[in-house]
């Protein structure tokens, strides 16, 4: 009796696995090639998504957001650049990473000036400079009891 039950269980498991496999194979048939050799899901939403993407792109051109983006400066890396050998040890590195600074010097007021960002391509962008105090406050956000770096003054970037 046990062998008959075992055979029935094996038969049911085999049928379940075959059914699952057939379902997976059937699902694969709904894909189609996207033109670049990559299989892409075939949905009816693709034309709608392309139309919406085109509407968004068209709305961007000439928009206030596009104007602001083109006039702004958006660095791809940290704006603070350390001089070579600027951090002496692990404590300095930790203080810099956690933005833990203490000011022990005077920061001069800025007469209204502009700064220029120049790219390797020769293109440039002129932007107003911020006060040294505001720049310090944007960088010095740590304020914890760990290691600190002492700021004694400022110099112009080259």
GIVEN-V245353 format. One record per residue. N is the residue number from 0. PSI is psi as a letter, one per 20 degrees, with the letter a starting at -180 (NA if undefined). Layout:
BEGIN
N;PSI / N;PSI
END
This chain:
BEGIN
0;h / 1;h / 2;h / 3;h / 4;g / 5;g / 6;h / 7;g / 8;g / 9;g / 10;g / 11;g / 12;g / 13;g / 14;g / 15;g / 16;g / 17;g / 18;g / 19;g / 20;g / 21;h / 22;h / 23;g / 24;g / 25;h / 26;h / 27;h / 28;i / 29;j / 30;q / 31;r / 32;p / 33;j / 34;i / 35;j / 36;i / 37;p / 38;p / 39;q / 40;p / 41;o / 42;q / 43;i / 44;i / 45;g / 46;h / 47;g / 48;g / 49;g / 50;g / 51;g / 52;g / 53;g / 54;g / 55;g / 56;g / 57;h / 58;h / 59;g / 60;p / 61;j / 62;r / 63;h / 64;g / 65;g / 66;g / 67;g / 68;g / 69;h / 70;i / 71;r / 72;o / 73;n / 74;q / 75;i / 76;r / 77;p / 78;h / 79;o / 80;p / 81;q / 82;q / 83;p / 84;j / 85;h / 86;p / 87;h / 88;a / 89;h / 90;g / 91;g / 92;g / 93;g / 94;g / 95;g / 96;h / 97;j / 98;l / 99;n / 100;q / 101;p / 102;p / 103;l / 104;r / 105;p / 106;p / 107;q / 108;q / 109;p / 110;q / 111;o / 112;r / 113;q / 114;q / 115;p / 116;p / 117;p / 118;r / 119;h / 120;i / 121;i / 122;q / 123;r / 124;p / 125;p / 126;q / 127;q / 128;q / 129;q / 130;q / 131;h / 132;g / 133;g / 134;g / 135;g / 136;h / 137;h / 138;h / 139;n / 140;i / 141;f / 142;k / 143;r / 144;j / 145;a / 146;q / 147;q / 148;p / 149;p / 150;p / 151;i / 152;a / 153;q / 154;q / 155;p / 156;q / 157;NA
END
